Amino acid sequence: MNRLVENNATKLLSFNAMVMNALYVPFIAFLNQYHQQLLILGVFILVDFITGFSRSLYFRHSISYRRFWGGIMTKFLTLTLPFMFYFFAVGAGSMDKSLANILPYGISALIVAEFYSILGHFYAFKTGKELEDKDLLSFMILHVRKFFEAWVVAFRGTK
């Protein structure tokens, strides 16, 4: 019995346990503070992915392995950007007011960009024409997507 208690205590003090606790506590605090915005962002990302995929099928665009996984990684990156910014702010020790006040606006900008993309898909369904991306965030996300598509090609070794 004594050996079991000692073994469990050693596991709690292991390096892996300390790292997990260091990441877990800020992660839970972040989710508690911004759960509504993150849920909306997640739903919009899912709806954007489904409508984008449907648009590609509707217009008979080719859906390649590269584009599919590039799109998934871009959406994953979009969802993880607020988490990374929050961990940066916590790690920098500046969660007083300066960086904490910016984060909700950043999440809101991502929500607006996803909503704009969803509207673009519906516009394409209705008119048969593509809606041009004119905002900076969509421009940056497009270039991140192209990077991920190139990375998938390089990783897989095929085009």
LUMTI-910751 format. One line per 8 residues: number of its first residue (from 0); their letters; for each residue x, y, z of C-alpha. Coordinates in pm, whole numbers. Layout:
% LUMTI-910751
NUM) A) X/Y/Z  ...
***
This chain:
% LUMTI-910751
0) MNRLVENN) 0/0/0  276/241/95  459/159/-230  144/238/-431  102/581/-269  469/659/-327  446/552/-692  137/770/-753
8) ATKLLSFN) 304/1069/-586  609/1022/-809  383/1019/-1117  223/1348/-1009  565/1512/-985  694/1381/-1317  799/1620/-1593  509/1517/-1818
16) AMVMNALY) 255/1579/-1542  397/1923/-1470  391/2017/-1839  33/1895/-1875  -73/2095/-1568  105/2404/-1701  -93/2378/-2026  -418/2248/-1881
24) VPFIAFLN) -484/2527/-1631  -451/2817/-1883  -646/2616/-2140  -940/2565/-1903  -926/2931/-1796  -931/3035/-2161  -1228/2810/-2239  -1420/2940/-1938
32) QYHQQLLI) -1362/3301/-2034  -1429/3282/-2411  -1648/2972/-2449  -1935/3148/-2630  -1717/3311/-2891  -1516/2992/-2943  -1834/2788/-2986  -1964/3034/-3246
40) LGVFILVD) -1629/3029/-3425  -1625/2648/-3424  -1978/2630/-3564  -1897/2885/-3835  -1580/2697/-3929  -1781/2375/-3963  -2056/2544/-4166  -1795/2715/-4387
48) FITGFSRS) -1619/2386/-4451  -1945/2209/-4540  -2072/2490/-4765  -1731/2522/-4932  -1718/2149/-4998  -2077/2157/-5127  -1994/2450/-5353  -1702/2257/-5500
56) LYFRHSIS) -1930/1961/-5571  -2205/2185/-5711  -1971/2358/-5957  -1787/2032/-6029  -1451/2166/-5916  -1188/1903/-5870  -1141/1809/-5507  -786/1692/-5463
64) YRRFWGGI) -618/1540/-5163  -394/1847/-5144  -681/2097/-5140  -888/1890/-4897  -614/1855/-4636  -493/2210/-4695  -845/2331/-4617  -870/2118/-4304
72) MTKFLTLT) -532/2241/-4175  -628/2602/-4249  -952/2566/-4054  -763/2398/-3769  -513/2684/-3766  -799/2936/-3764  -947/2762/-3462  -614/2742/-3279
80) LPFMFYFF) -508/3105/-3336  -699/3237/-3031  -552/2960/-2814  -198/3040/-2929  -248/3412/-2868  -385/3344/-2520  -92/3114/-2433  145/3381/-2565
88) AVGAGSMD) -18/3641/-2342  -6/3412/-2038  354/3316/-2113  455/3678/-2154  297/3748/-1815  84/4024/-1958  -268/3909/-1889  -346/4218/-1686
96) KSLANILP) -551/4430/-1927  -353/4508/-2240  -349/4176/-2425  -663/4042/-2258  -867/4329/-2406  -747/4257/-2760  -831/3884/-2763  -1214/3911/-2788
104) YGISALIV) -1174/4143/-3089  -937/3896/-3254  -1185/3612/-3207  -1461/3839/-3338  -1254/3916/-3649  -1214/3542/-3715  -1591/3495/-3672  -1660/3778/-3919
112) AEFYSILG) -1414/3628/-4171  -1579/3285/-4147  -1926/3441/-4181  -1809/3637/-4487  -1680/3313/-4636  -2014/3139/-4573  -2197/3430/-4741  -1956/3398/-5033
120) HFYAFKTG) -2050/3031/-5074  -2422/3114/-5073  -2358/3400/-5317  -2182/3153/-5549  -2476/2910/-5524  -2727/3183/-5606  -2543/3369/-5883  -2297/3115/-6019
128) KELEDKDL) -2011/3364/-5968  -1735/3369/-5708  -1732/3647/-5449  -1390/3811/-5435  -1204/3818/-5105  -1135/4184/-5038  -1045/4183/-4671  -694/4140/-4530
136) LSFMILHV) -781/3847/-4306  -917/3640/-4597  -609/3731/-4799  -379/3608/-4521  -583/3290/-4470  -565/3221/-4846  -185/3242/-4834  -172/3019/-4526
144) RKFFEAWV) -390/2769/-4710  -157/2775/-5012  136/2713/-4777  -39/2412/-4623  -131/2276/-4966  233/2302/-5072  337/2137/-4747  97/1846/-4807
152) VAFRGTK) 244/1801/-5155  599/1808/-5018  511/1573/-4732  332/1328/-4957  579/1364/-5244  308/1388/-5513  103/1659/-5679
***
